[in-house]
Amino acid sequence: MSDKKQYKVKLREELEAGVYSNAVSVHVNNNEVILDMAYTMPNMPEPMIKIVSRVNMSHKTAESFLNVLSNAILDFKNKQKKKE
């Protein structure tokens, strides 16, 4: 029997569209892990990266995020292989 809770997810309307990110920077310190989601700006005289979102999380949450993300990508790749 599983003890996992089922959560209802609420998303504020202004967040529904999300933001596009094609770069990420990860900072780790003793207390937290910080993800800066960014967008590399094309056609700029100097290379520029615009931070579009910052996520701060505990080490425990970051480890959980890593596992969830890895599993999601693995599932996606397996589904793509089945289509071939």
N, C-alpha and C positions, 0 to 999 in steps of 0.2 A: 504494500500500500504506500502511496506517495504522500508526503507531507507538504508538497508544493502548494503555495497559495495561488489562487487565480485573482489577478488584479484587473480592475477596470482602468483603461488608459484614457486620460483626458488630454486633449491638445488644444491650446488656445488658438483661436481662429487666425491670428497674425503669424502663427508658426506653421500652419498647414502646408504652405508652399515649400517650406524648407529653404535652405541656402545651398548654393553649389560650391563645392570645394574640390580643388585638384592638387592640394598640397596639405601636409600636416607637419607640425612641429610638436615634439613631446618633451616635456620638462618633468623631471622627477626630483623631489626633495624628501626629507625625512617624514613629512606629514601627508603629502598628496602627490597626485599625478595630474599634470595639466596638459590638455590637448589644445593646441591652437590650430583650428581649421582655417585654411587660407585659400586664396585664389591668386594664381600668378597672373599678373596684368600683362596682356600682350601689347606689342607695338609701343612700348614705352622707351624713351631715350635711355633711361637707366633701368636695369631689371628691378621690378618691384613686386612685392607680395603684399596683398591686402588681407588682414585677418578678418574673417567673416563671423567667427564664433569661437568662444573659449569655453572649454568644459573642464571644471575642477572636480576631481574625485579622489576618494581614499584609495589606498593601495589594494584593499580587498575588492572594492568595486572595479578598479582597473583590471585586476586579474580575472574577475568574472566577465568583464567586457571583452577581454582578450579571448577567452574561451568561447563566448557567444559569437563573436565576429569570426573566429576561425571556423567554427562549426557551420555558420551560415555560408561562408565562402566555399567550404568543402561540399556542402549540400548543393550549392549552385553548380559547381564544377561537375559533380556526379550527374546532375540532371542534364547538363550540356552533353556529356559523354553519351548518355542514353539516346539523345536526339540524333547523334551522328550515325 
